[in-house]
Amino acid sequence: MLYKVDDFRANPLIALCGEEIFFAIFVRPLGPADKARRGARSLHTQLHHLFEKEGCPMNSLVIYFSKFGNTQKVADAIGETLRSACAVRVVDLIKIGESDLKEADLIVMGVPTHRMNLPEDVKSAFEKLPRHILRHKSVAGFDTSYKMSWWLSKLTASRKLLRNLKRLGGKRIVPPETFHVVAREGPMCDGEIERAGNWARQILSRVESHSR
């Protein structure tokens, strides 16, 4: 059964990127008049021109600082999920420039917790950034840490990270999150990479609701 390309515009997070387009195909069948006008162009060709004209509605940047590779693994999982809906780059903090931040619409940043705080390299990076560089941008922050008691878990780095992102003008899109490691050098606890993907889906859901 053929479907109308214009129907996909209602939900750009589903309709505009990659393989997820096929979920949007179930929106509404073509009516008799639509079928008469379909001409020689296939649905694939119509979608190609639509993407070429409008592009993805959001550019996302996933930034990580990782000493033992655990935070990078979480960042990669988040980036993979976000990539189903928008253009995404997953980049090490040391390679980030001001232009990268200015071009992004959504910024997700993750760091390990060091002594109940942000790593010193991350603090230094924030100090060098201009004020308001993240104005009008959606931001989210996460950290990697040992499992702790409920009250100690409030002292992990993600809250401080999000506070810094907001200080630069960012708008919080979801609460900060912690993903757990087994030991100082890892590995990640069972199920944490999958949970990172689920957290990324929450981010997409919030972005979608804010775009309506």
Secondary structure, DSSP 4 states (H G I P E B T S, - for coil): --B-GGGGGG-HHHHSSGGGHHHHTTS-B--HHHHHH-TT--HHHHHHHHHHHH--S-EEEEEE--SSSHHHHHHHHHHHHHTTTSEEEEEEGGG--HHHHHH-SEEEEEEE-BTTB--HHHHHHHHTSPTTTTTT-EEEEEEEE----HHHHTTSHHHHHHHHHHHTT-EE-S--EEEEBSSTT--BPTTHHHHHHHHHHHHHHHHHHHH-
